[in-house]
Amino acid sequence: MTCGLMIAAPRSGGGKTTATLGLLRAFKRRGVDVVGLKSGPDYIDPAFHAAASGREGVNLDSWAMAPKLLAALAAQTANESTLVLCEASMGLFDGVPAECGRTGASADVAAALGLPVMLVIDVTGQAQSAAAIVKGCAAYDERLKVAGVIVNRVGSERHRRLVVEAIEAMGVSVVGALPRNDTIALPERHLGLVQAGETEALEARLEAIADFIEAHVDCGRVLALAGALDCALPARAPVAVQPPGQRIALARDAAFSFIYPHLVQGWRMAGAEIVPFSPLADEPPPSDCDLCWLPGGYPELHAGQLAAAAHFRDGLRRFAKTRPVHGECGGYMALGQSLIDASGVAHPMAALLGVETSFEKRRMTLGYREARVASQCALGPESALLRGHEFHYATIVATGGDDPFAFVRDVYGAPEAPSGSRRGWVTGSFFHVIAEG
């Protein structure tokens, strides 16, 4: 039987990533078969989970994924493991206007899978008031059970005692108290943490985080508080998005790494073959593939290198004459005419689409999106519905007059609007697909 916990907090920045990574590595060191999950649209945390636990997890999204898909992905990932730790996004109850259970909140995922909640509370600047926050979280949603608490950024033994005694007086177990410690913080940049594959001395950092957690958290009590995972392997696994090709040339390097594990896993389960290549290494898409996919990532940080990758660009242009090419977010930027970096220098890109983008003129764009495909392409027939999100700082400085890739709307009632670009076999937009609608 697989058991699990939702590692959550009342807000972002409370310490849940540190707690999750430390627990994953600590349990792995103890011989527990543990795997991490991530609630919500996040490309970066799952790679750290995989590094900490030695097993690849998936994202679970209650807004973008139908309940059957969410449960199936959880069951497939947890299959034969002892423990699942699902890291929440933002605050536990933070979501969007939608029907109950489909708001995108981590509380929906916990409720759907029967996961007890382990709250991580940053107690900076408070003592007994932390108990009121725990009480509010425990009472706010009757679907959930707050099984325990880890208090974070404790200033002293006196501070710890005041906080812990107040919380435990309500009958909620405090399984750990973490002192303030800035030495174990992971490096960050504009889209969140620096990616796992680029983090210097990652193994040493994970070991240090696990040491810190084991010194201040009762891991045995954490394991005892986990609840049975409420999902079962389906007879036939649903696929979030049908494979866009039989042999998919997938760009994979430091500039193009933002593709959800559940998409790649689903494509493989449906019989597709994934063939990775590296634009930063000046590699073209393999000519024996029938589709090229450029995922999101950080092309704005590697614009000069991409502009100099003539072999990649020429091969991509040859590929696009006869076969589909699709770019998401960073991949979309690389398909355009030019990319202006943070210092204002314009770098030529593949020029397969007319769009020109800028990282000098920045504006954060963030949120769920529903996309209706404008005309048949690699992601589906005309009017096919897709659910996903946008998260980028780059802006469009010229559209180039191409046809739209899709018509997109947000979750707050804004009218549907054209989005992205299409020219011949080539499509792209800032939209990241999570599942078919």
Residue pairs with C-beta under 8 A, 6 or more apart in sequence:
1 228
1 229
2 78
2 79
2 80
2 81
2 82
2 83
2 84
2 228
2 229
3 82
3 83
3 84
3 223
3 226
3 227
3 228
3 229
4 78
4 83
4 84
4 85
4 86
4 113
4 115
4 226
4 227
4 229
5 83
5 84
5 85
5 86
5 115
5 116
5 117
5 118
5 147
5 222
5 225
5 226
5 227
6 39
6 86
6 88
6 92
6 106
6 109
6 110
6 115
6 116
6 117
6 118
7 16
7 19
7 20
7 23
7 85
7 86
7 87
7 88
7 118
7 120
8 16
8 88
8 91
8 92
8 106
8 107
8 110
8 117
8 118
8 119
8 120
9 15
9 16
9 88
9 91
9 92
9 119
9 120
9 121
9 122
10 91
10 92
10 119
10 121
10 133
10 137
11 90
11 91
11 122
12 90
12 91
13 122
14 120
14 121
14 122
14 152
15 120
15 122
15 150
15 152
15 153
15 178
16 87
16 88
16 120
17 45
17 48
17 87
17 186
17 193
18 152
18 178
18 184
18 185
18 209
18 212
18 213
19 118
19 120
19 150
19 152
19 178
19 213
19 217
20 36
20 45
20 49
20 85
20 87
21 48
21 49
21 52
21 206
21 209
21 210
22 209
22 210
22 212
22 213
22 214
22 217
23 34
23 85
23 213
23 217
23 219
23 222
24 34
24 36
24 49
24 52
24 53
24 85
25 52
25 53
25 206
25 207
25 209
25 210
25 213
26 210
26 213
26 214
26 217
26 219
27 34
27 53
27 83
27 85
27 219
27 223
28 34
28 52
28 53
28 54
29 210
30 219
32 82
32 83
32 223
33 55
33 80
33 81
33 82
33 83
34 53
34 55
34 81
34 82
34 83
34 84
34 85
35 49
35 53
35 55
35 56
35 57
35 77
35 78
35 81
35 83
35 84
35 85
36 46
36 49
36 50
36 52
36 53
36 55
36 57
36 84
36 85
36 86
36 87
37 49
37 57
37 58
37 59
37 60
37 74
37 77
37 78
37 84
37 85
37 86
37 87
38 45
38 46
38 49
38 57
38 58
38 59
38 60
38 86
38 87
38 89
39 59
39 60
39 61
39 62
39 86
39 87
39 88
39 89
39 106
39 109
40 59
40 61
40 88
40 89
40 90
40 104
40 106
41 59
41 61
41 64
41 89
41 368
41 388
41 389
41 391
41 432
41 434
42 59
42 89
42 192
43 257
43 258
43 259
43 260
43 296
44 191
44 192
44 193
44 195
44 196
45 87
45 192
45 193
46 56
46 57
46 58
46 59
46 261
47 195
47 196
47 197
48 186
48 193
48 196
49 57
49 87
50 56
50 57
50 196
51 196
51 202
51 203
51 206
52 206
52 210
55 81
56 77
56 261
57 77
57 261
58 73
58 74
58 76
58 77
58 260
58 261
58 262
58 265
59 260
59 261
59 262
59 434
60 70
60 73
60 74
60 86
60 109
60 113
61 70
61 104
61 434
61 435
62 70
62 95
62 101
62 102
62 103
62 104
62 105
62 108
62 109
62 112
63 95
63 96
63 98
63 102
63 103
63 104
63 368
63 387
63 411
64 104
64 368
64 387
64 388
64 389
64 434
64 435
65 73
65 240
65 387
65 434
65 435
66 238
66 435
67 101
67 112
68 234
68 238
69 238
69 240
69 435
70 109
70 112
71 112
71 113
71 231
71 232
71 234
72 231
72 233
72 234
72 237
72 238
73 240
73 262
74 84
74 113
74 229
74 231
75 229
75 231
75 232
75 233
75 234
76 233
76 237
76 265
77 84
78 84
78 229
78 231
79 233
83 223
83 226
84 115
84 229
86 106
86 109
86 110
86 113
86 115
88 106
88 109
88 110
89 106
90 106
92 105
92 106
92 107
92 110
92 117
92 119
92 137
93 105
93 106
93 107
93 137
93 140
93 141
94 105
94 106
95 103
95 104
95 105
95 107
95 108
96 103
96 104
96 367
96 368
96 411
96 412
97 103
97 411
97 412
98 104
98 411
100 108
101 108
101 111
101 112
102 108
104 368
107 141
107 143
107 144
109 115
110 116
110 117
110 143
110 144
111 141
111 143
111 144
112 230
112 231
113 229
113 230
113 231
114 227
114 228
114 229
114 230
115 227
115 229
116 144
116 145
116 146
116 147
116 148
116 225
116 226
116 227
117 137
117 144
117 145
117 146
117 147
118 147
118 148
118 149
118 150
118 175
118 222
118 225
119 134
119 137
119 146
119 148
119 149
119 150
120 149
120 150
120 152
121 130
121 133
121 134
121 149
121 150
121 151
121 152
122 152
122 153
123 130
123 151
123 152
123 153
123 154
123 159
123 163
124 153
124 155
126 163
127 159
127 162
127 163
127 166
128 162
128 163
128 166
130 151
130 163
130 166
130 167
131 163
131 166
131 167
131 169
131 170
134 146
134 149
134 167
134 170
134 172
135 170
137 146
138 144
138 145
138 146
138 170
138 172
145 227
146 172
147 173
147 225
147 226
147 227
148 172
148 173
148 174
148 175
148 221
148 222
148 225
149 167
149 172
149 173
149 174
149 175
150 174
150 175
150 176
150 177
150 178
150 217
151 160
151 163
151 164
151 167
151 174
151 176
151 177
151 178
152 178
153 178
153 179
153 180
154 160
154 163
154 177
154 178
154 179
154 180
155 179
155 180
160 177
163 174
163 177
164 174
164 177
167 174
168 174
173 221
173 225
175 217
175 218
175 221
175 222
175 225
176 213
176 216
176 217
176 218
176 222
177 216
178 212
178 213
178 216
178 217
179 216
181 212
183 208
184 205
184 208
184 209
184 212
186 193
186 194
186 199
186 205
187 193
187 194
187 199
187 200
188 194
190 393
191 298
191 391
191 392
191 393
193 199
195 254
195 257
196 202
197 254
197 257
198 254
199 205
213 219
237 266
237 269
239 266
239 267
239 269
239 270
240 260
240 262
240 263
240 266
240 434
240 435
240 436
241 263
241 266
241 267
241 379
241 386
241 433
241 435
241 436
242 270
242 380
242 436
243 266
243 267
243 270
243 271
243 272
244 291
244 293
244 324
244 326
244 378
244 379
245 272
245 289
245 290
245 291
245 324
245 378
246 271
246 272
246 273
246 290
247 272
247 273
247 275
247 286
247 288
247 289
247 290
247 291
248 267
248 272
248 273
248 274
248 275
248 289
248 290
248 291
248 292
248 293
249 275
249 277
249 285
249 286
249 289
249 291
249 292
249 293
249 319
250 259
250 264
250 274
250 275
250 276
250 277
250 293
250 295
251 276
251 277
251 278
251 279
251 285
251 292
251 293
251 294
251 295
251 331
252 276
252 277
252 278
252 295
253 278
253 279
253 280
253 281
253 297
254 280
254 297
254 298
254 301
254 302
255 279
255 280
255 297
255 298
255 299
255 301
255 302
255 305
255 306
255 330
255 334
256 279
256 294
256 295
256 296
256 297
256 299
256 330
256 331
256 334
257 295
257 296
257 297
257 298
258 295
258 296
258 297
258 328
258 329
258 330
258 432
259 293
259 295
259 296
259 328
260 432
260 434
263 433
264 274
267 274
268 274
275 286
275 288
275 289
277 283
277 284
277 285
277 286
279 294
279 306
279 309
279 312
279 334
280 302
280 305
280 306
280 309
282 308
282 309
282 310
282 311
282 312
283 311
283 312
283 315
284 311
284 312
284 314
284 315
284 316
284 318
284 319
285 292
285 315
285 316
285 319
285 325
287 315
287 318
287 319
289 319
289 323
290 323
290 324
291 323
291 324
291 325
291 326
291 378
292 316
292 319
292 320
292 323
292 324
292 325
292 326
293 325
293 326
293 327
293 328
293 331
294 325
294 326
294 327
294 328
294 330
294 331
294 332
294 334
294 335
294 428
295 328
295 329
295 330
295 331
296 328
296 329
296 330
296 331
296 392
296 432
297 329
297 330
297 331
298 330
299 306
299 330
299 331
299 333
299 334
299 339
300 330
300 333
300 339
300 341
300 342
300 359
300 394
303 339
303 341
303 345
303 347
303 359
304 341
304 345
304 347
306 312
306 334
306 339
306 347
306 349
307 339
307 347
307 348
307 349
313 349
313 350
316 325
316 350
316 352
317 350
317 351
317 352
319 325
320 352
320 424
320 425
320 426
321 425
322 425
323 425
324 377
324 378
324 425
324 426
324 427
325 335
325 352
325 425
325 426
325 427
326 377
326 378
326 379
326 426
326 427
326 428
327 333
327 334
327 335
327 353
327 426
327 427
327 428
327 429
328 428
328 429
328 430
328 431
328 432
328 433
329 390
329 391
329 392
329 429
329 430
329 431
329 432
330 392
331 428
332 353
332 355
332 357
332 420
332 421
332 428
332 429
332 430
333 339
333 349
333 355
333 357
333 394
334 349
334 350
335 349
335 350
335 352
335 353
335 355
335 421
335 426
335 428
336 349
336 350
336 351
336 352
336 353
336 354
336 355
336 356
336 357
336 400
336 421
336 428
337 348
337 349
337 351
337 353
337 354
337 355
337 356
337 398
337 400
338 346
338 347
338 348
338 349
338 356
338 357
339 346
339 347
339 349
339 356
339 357
339 358
339 359
339 394
340 346
340 347
340 356
340 357
340 358
340 359
340 360
340 361
340 397
341 347
341 359
341 360
342 359
342 360
343 360
344 360
346 356
352 423
352 426
353 400
353 402
353 421
353 422
353 423
353 426
353 428
354 398
354 399
354 400
354 401
354 402
354 421
354 423
355 396
355 398
355 399
355 400
355 402
355 421
355 428
356 396
356 397
356 398
356 400
357 394
357 395
357 396
357 397
358 394
358 395
358 396
358 397
359 393
359 394
361 395
361 397
362 393
362 394
362 395
363 393
363 395
364 392
364 393
365 390
365 391
365 392
365 393
365 430
366 389
366 390
366 391
367 389
367 390
367 410
367 411
368 387
368 388
368 389
368 410
368 411
369 387
369 388
369 389
369 390
369 408
369 409
369 410
369 419
369 431
370 385
370 386
370 387
370 408
370 409
370 411
370 437
371 385
371 386
371 387
371 388
371 406
371 407
371 408
371 419
371 429
371 431
371 433
372 383
372 384
372 385
372 386
372 406
372 407
372 408
372 416
373 379
373 380
373 381
373 382
373 383
373 384
373 385
373 386
373 405
373 406
374 382
374 403
374 404
374 405
374 406
374 407
374 418
374 422
375 382
375 403
375 422
376 382
377 405
377 422
377 427
378 427
379 386
379 427
379 433
380 386
380 436
384 436
384 437
385 436
385 437
386 406
386 431
386 433
386 435
386 436
386 437
387 433
387 434
387 435
387 436
387 437
388 431
388 432
388 433
388 434
388 435
389 431
389 432
389 434
390 430
390 431
390 432
391 432
392 430
394 430
399 421
400 421
402 421
402 422
402 423
403 421
403 422
403 423
404 418
404 419
404 420
404 421
404 422
405 419
405 420
405 421
405 422
405 427
405 428
405 429
405 431
406 418
406 419
406 420
406 429
406 431
407 416
407 417
407 418
407 419
408 416
408 417
408 418
408 419
408 420
408 429
408 431
409 415
409 416
409 417
419 429
419 430
419 431
420 427
420 428
420 429
420 430
420 431
421 427
421 428
421 429
